Structures are given as structure tokens and as C-alpha cells.
Amino acid sequence: MPRRPRILIVGGGIGGLAAALALERQRAEVIVCEQAPKLSEIGAGIGLAPNAVKALRALGLEDKINAAAYASEFAVIRSWRDGRQISRAYQGDYREKFGAPSITIHRADLLGILADALRSTDIRLGQRSIAVAPNGNGAVARFADGTDIEADLVVGADGIHSKVRESLFGADAPRFTGCICFRGMAPAEAVPRDINTGDVTLWMGPRGHVVHYLVRRGELLNIVAHIDSDAWTEESWTRECDVSEVTTTYARRNSALTRVFPASASWYKWALYDRDPPERWSKGRATLLGDSAHAMLPYLGQPRWRSRMAACSPAPLPAPPTISTPRLPLTRRCASRAPARATITLRRRWRGCAATCAMPGASASAATRPCSRPGGSMTTTPGGSWRNGHGTQGPRASLLSPPPRPI
């Protein structure tokens, strides 16, 4: 009887655990190595478009996700100055249109649901990867404590500063976008009652925008504020700042927005980075997933979900490479998905640039960034048909083989 494939995933974030669950369901032997001392996520929200919900459905998690999330009936765009409604898109019929709803969820809740669903996966905490080397029919991951782990496949899900990527393709630097973000999380009851928090709301204005939406069954309001600026380049998601910095930055905005900011007791800021789309992200029996492969900006409503989509593409799990399995599946995976990932990465970059270039008062850095629209026409805003129609199409999932057609 052939043995089970042994797969090592470097990184225990949302993408890494989603991949682990998908592979576990196919009876692979899965090891997840995470450098942090515990599995944890930042205090921030994430939007799950219908295609993302379908990916979670393929993993058997849809009911638990829906129970922990919040479903807004409308997505609204408002003017920064007078608060007038620019557009209002109905999301209540997304299940009928796209086969799944559009929901928002706290990242920690999502990570917890994924972790709780794992049964046989070996999770090893405090394991910081420093290198990965393909070797013959497998790959070896090396860690800071001096240990090595050999597997039939090593998956790098270790983020934009991926050590796995650096080992496979050499060192390079992510690209600073000229944009910084502030994020806060407020109890919904702390927000002034005359402010509408039930809709996903995007406030468009000069040099940036602010979005807020409910998570955790409507108990918390997630707030993310983008501003075009070269004054801050640190990428850390855990750098705290005072609320006064946020209120000063957006002082000229409508009071229905600025009165939301003090409701969050803690604020954080970070600089946005991305990378140019890679030509490939696999080498031998080592591959990349999520931001380690194609770091993307959060401007098309699903900043992290391409990694979960990769983990949930319908395909059988190949036999272990010790039985002369060819390396073709990983090569095909890159070839089939690279064009789609490149298009999405560039569209997100264009989207962020357009949000500032088109507004009065845009900074010089925004005005000089490339703003050409990639990939032709994109009829997604605000309804999102282009992205929402993409999803998993079957109950099985694999990292090792591509779907019948690119997604």
C-alpha cells in the first residue's frame, strides 16, 4: 500500500491553515511550522466575497463561518465632504446570483475556525524557517533552531517577506506603494447611534479613502483608513498610533466619518507593499502560496483570498514522489494560474492608484505612479461581478494539481 504524501507548510496563517485542511481532507500527512509561539491573528476584519465563501464551503466550514460573520445588505460609497451617497449596491441577492453570500469576518475568528477543523495536522510553533532546498524527489526546510524537516512537498505560506521565496528565487525587495493605512476595531455600541454601520461603507476623498464594516455577528466595527503618503514606510501590522493621528489626517472629512474614529480604543498603522507578479512560484518540490507568491493590495475586496482559492481547487492528490511521480503538477499549477494572478495583482495596484489619482489634492507620489489600467475592462465596481463569479467548482482540494481551467 503506497504511503501518504508528506507535506510541510511553512506559515500558520489563514492561507497556511486553509491549505493544511484541504490537504488533510485528502489524507496527506501534513506538518505546519509557524514561527510565532501561538496561532494568532491581528485584530482586523476581512471581507469574504462569494468565491471565498465557496472555498470555505469546499472545506466544510460554511456554516461555522456564516455563524461568526456578518452579512451587510448593501455596499455604499459616500463622498468625503458632505457624506452624500454616490452609489448603493444591493448584496442581499448574492447567494442567488453567485451561489454564496458576501460576508465580513474578524480575522481571528476565521483563523480559529480553520485551526479547530484540523484533526491530524502536526502544528509546530516557534519554528522559524531560514531556508528551503529542493532535493531530488522532495525538499528540505531548515529552521533557526538547527533542525531540518524533509517532505515530499514544501509549501511556503510565510508572507510577503517569505524566506521560502528567497531560498528558491533569490532575495528581492517588495515595492512600497506610497500608501499607508490606519486600522481600528470599535465595539458597535460605542459608535454614535445616528451613524449607519449596517452597510459596508466606503468614504472616497482626496489622497485616500476609508472603509468600515461590521464583523463578529455585528458586535464589532472594523475600520481601515488609506492615505497616500511617503512619510511612513514600516510594514508592521502591530505598530500602535494615537487616535489623534487618525483624526488629524482626516480632519476635513464629514463628521459622520470622523466621529467613528474615537470609538476604537486602539489604532495601528502600516505601510502598504506589494511585489511585481512573478513568472513562476514553484521550483522542484517546493512551491509558494498567497503573499509569498503574489503579494497583492487590498483594493478588490479580497486581499488574502487568492491563497485560499489555490488551496481549494478541485483536483486529486498525486501519489508521493517516491513512487516516481513526475514534477509536472507543480509546473502546470504555475502555468495555469500565473496569468490570472498577474492580472489580479496589477488590477489591485491600478485600483489603489486610481483611488488617489482621480481625487483632488492627490500627492505628487500618487500622480507619478503608473496608473494604466491592466487587463482591459473590469466591470466590478461596486457590484463585483468579475471577482464574485470566480470560485471553487468541486468538493475536493489540492495544492499539487491545477484546476480544469484557470480561475
N, C-alpha and C positions, 0 to 999 in steps of 0.2 A: 504494500500500500504506500503510495507516494506521501512524503511528509508535507506538512503545511508550509507555505512560504513564510519566511520570517522577514518582517518589515519594520524598520526603525524610522520613527518620525521625530525629527528634531524640532521642538517647539510645541508647547502645550496650550496654545491659544485657541480661539474659536475654530480657525481653519484646521489646526493640527488635530483637535479632538473630533471634529466632524469627519476628517479623513480616517482617523482611528476607528470610529464607529462604523463607517462604511466598510472598511476592510475587515473588521471583526465580524461583521454580519456575513462575510464570505469565508469565514473560518480560517482567516490568516492569523498567524502568530504576530501580534502587534506589540511593539515597545514604543512608548512615548517618553522622550527625555526633555525636561523643562528646566531651565537654569534657575528659575525663581524657587524659593523654599516652599511655596504652596501655589496651587492653581488659583489664580485671581484675575479679575478684570478691572479696568478703570471704571469710575463712576460716571458712565456716559451711556447715552442711548444709541440705538442703531435702527434704521428703517429696513424692513423686510418687504421687498416688492413681491408680487405673486410668484415670480420664478424662484425666489429664495424660499418661500413657503413650500413650494413644490419639492425643493431639495430636501427640506426637513421632513416632508411627508414621506419621501422615499426612505428616510431613516426611521420612520415610525414615530416621529416626535410632534406631529402637527397639533394634536390635541393639547399636549402639555405646553407647547409654545403659545397657542391661542389663549390658554388659560392664564398665562403670565404676561401677555402683551396687551396692547390697546389698539383698537381699530377706529381711526377717525373717519367720519363720513365724508368730509371734504378736505381738499388741499387748497389753500388760499394764498395768493400773492397780494401783498399790500405795499403801498407807497410809504417810503421812509418819512416823508414830510407831513402829510396830512392823514395818513392811515387809510386812505380810500382803497377800496378793493379793486385791484387790477384784473384779477381772474379768480375763478372759483371752480375747481374741478371736482366732480362727484366721484367718490371712490366706493360707494356702497354697492355698486353692481360689479365690482372687480371679480368676484367669485364666478359670476355668470360669464363675464367677458373673457377672463384669463384662466379660469379654473382654480383660483385661490385668491384670498383677500390680500390687501396691503395693510401691514400692521407695523407697530413700533414697539420696541422691547428694550429693557435695560440689558447692557452687555453682560453684566454679572449673572443675571437670571438665565440668559442664553447659555453661557459657559457652564453654569451649574446643571442645567438640563442635559447638556451633552455629556458632562462628566458622570452624572448619575445613571445614564443609559449604558455606559461601558460596563462590561462584565468580565471579560478575560484579558483585557489590555493591561500590560505591565507599565504603570506610570512611575517614572523615576525622577524625583525632584532634586533640585540643587545640582543638576548636571549641565554644565556649560560647555557647549561644543566649541572646539577650536579649529577643527579641520575634518574634511571628509575626502576619502580617496577611493575611487572605483578600483576593484582588484579582481581581475578575471571575471567570474560569474557572479560577483557580488560587490559590496562596498564596505568600507570600514570607516566608522566615525570615531574620532579621537576627542577626549574631553579634558578639561583643565585639571582634573584630579589625577590624570595619568592613565585612566582606563580607556580601553578600546572596546567597541561593540561592532561585531561583524554581522551583516544581514544580507539577505538576497536583494533587498532594495532599501536605500536610504532616501527619505523624503525630507527636504529642507523646508520647514514651515516656520522659520525663525525670523521673519520680518524683513523690513527694508534694509537693515544693516546685517544681512544674513552672512554668517560665517561659512555656511554650506555653499552659498553662491560664490563667495570669494575663493574658496578652495577649488571649485570646479572651473571658474572662468576668470579668475584674477581679480585684483582689487579695482574698484572704481567708486566714484562718489555719487550719491544721489543729488538731484538737481533741486536747489531752493527755488520755490515758485514766486517769491516776492509777496507771499501772503502769510499772515499769522491768524491764529484762531484763539478765541476765548471760549471756555465751556463752563457751564454751571448746571446744577441739578437742584430744583426747588420743590418742596412739598406743594402739591397743587392747591392745598388750602391756604398756603401763605401768599398766593398771588391775589392781588385785588380782584374782587368779585366782578367788577364791571369789565374786566379784560377777558376776551374769549380765548380759552385754552383748549377747547374741544377739537378745533381744526388743526391740522398740520399747517403752520403759518410761516411764510417766507416774506421777510421785510426787505425789499430791494432799495438800495440807496447808493450814493456816491462812494466810491472806493471800497464797497463791500456790501455784505448782506447779513441778516440774522435769521435763523430758523429756530422755531420751538415746537415741541410736540410732547404729548403725554406718553408715559411708559408705566410699567408695573400696574396694569389694570386701571390706569388713570390716577394713581396715587402721587406720581412724581412728574414734574415738567422738565424735560431736557432742553437746554438752551445752548446753541452753538452760534457764535458770532465771528464772521470772517471779515478781515480788513486788509486792504492792500498796504503793505509796509515792509521796508527793508530794515527796520530798527531792531528786529528780534529774529535770531536765526537758530535758536536752540529748539531741537525737535522733541524734547522730553514731554510726555503727556502728564507728568506729575509735578510740574513747576507751578507752585501756587502764586497767585497775584491777588491784589486787593480789589474789591468791587469798585472802588473809586477809579481805578484804571479803566475799567469797562465803561462806567457811566461817563467818564470824561471823553473817552474815544467816541462814544455815540451820543454825546450831549445834545446834538441838534436834531436827533430823531424824535418822532412822535411820542408823546407821553404814554400812549398805550403800550409802547415797547419799552421805554426807559424805566417805567415803573415795575416792569417784570424783574429787572436785574437784581435789586436788593432782596428779592425773595429767596435767592440762593445764598446760603451761608458760606460756601466756599467757591472760589473761582480758580481756574487753571488756564495757562496759555501755552501754546506751542507753535512752532513754525511748520508750514506745510512743505513737504518734499515729495518728489516723485522720481522716476527713472525713465529713460527712453525705452521704448518697447524692445525686448531682446529678440534676437533671431532664433534662439533656442534656449531651453532651460533644463535639458537633460544631458547627461554625459555618462555613458556606460550604464551601470545600475544605480545611478544617483539622479535625483530629479528635484525640482523646486515647486513650491505651491504657494499661492497667494502673493503677498507683498515681496517675498524673497525672489519671486519670478517676475512679477509685473506690478510694481507699486503704483497705485492709482490714487487720484484725487477724489474727494467725496462730493462730486458735483453732478452725478447722475442718479442719486438716490440710493445707491447700494455699494458703498465704498469697500466692503470686505467680502461681498458675496461671490466674486468670481472664484475664490478658492473653494468655497463650499460647493459651487457648481461643478468644479473639476472633480471633487470627491464623490459626486453623486451622478455621474454619467453612466447610463446603463451599459454594462459590459461584463463579461465573465472574468474571473480572476485566473490568470495563467498559472501553469504549474511552476514549481520552484526552478530556478535557473540551473540547479544541479542536475536536472534531467534534460540538459541541452536546450532549454528554452531560448529562442533567439532574442536579441535585444530589440527587435523591430517594434514591439508595442510602445516603448517609450519614445522612439524616434517618430512614430506615427502620431503619438499624442501631441508632440511639439508641432509637427507639420500641420495637423488638423486644426489646432487651436491658436497657433501664433498669430494668424491674420486677424482673427476676431479679437484677441486680447490687445493687439496693437491698436486696432480701431477704437476700442473702448478706452484705452489709456489716453490716446490723443484726443478723443472727444471730451473726456473729463478735463484735460488740460485746456482745451479750447473753451469749455464751459466756464471754468474759473476765470479765464482771461476775459471772456465776453461780459461776465457779470460786472467787471470793473471798467473795462474799456468803454462800454456803452454808456456809463454814467457820468454826469458832470462832476468835475473835481477829481477824476481819476489821476493817480500819481504818475510821474514820469516813468517809473519802472513798469507800471501796468501798460502805459501807452506804447512802450517799446518792446513788450513781449510779443512773440509771434501769435497772431490771433486768427490765422486762417482756419477755416472750419474743415476738419478732416472727414473723410468717408462720405462725402456727398450730403444729401438731405437727411435730416433727422427730425421726424415728426413726433417728438416725445413730450414736449412741454405744454401744459402741465400734466397731461394725462398719462404719459409714459408708455404708449403702446409699443414703441420699439423695444424697450427693455423688458416690459412686463410679459410679453409674449414668449420670451425665451425661458425655457425651464427644462427640468429633467423629464424624461418621457418614459421611464420604466421603474420598476421596483428595486433593481439591483444597482450596485455602485462599484466603481473601481477607479483606481489611480493609474492602472497599468495599461489599459487599452482605451482607445478613443471612442467617442460615440459614433453612431452611424453617419452623422453629419456634424459639421462644426456648429457650436452654439454661440 
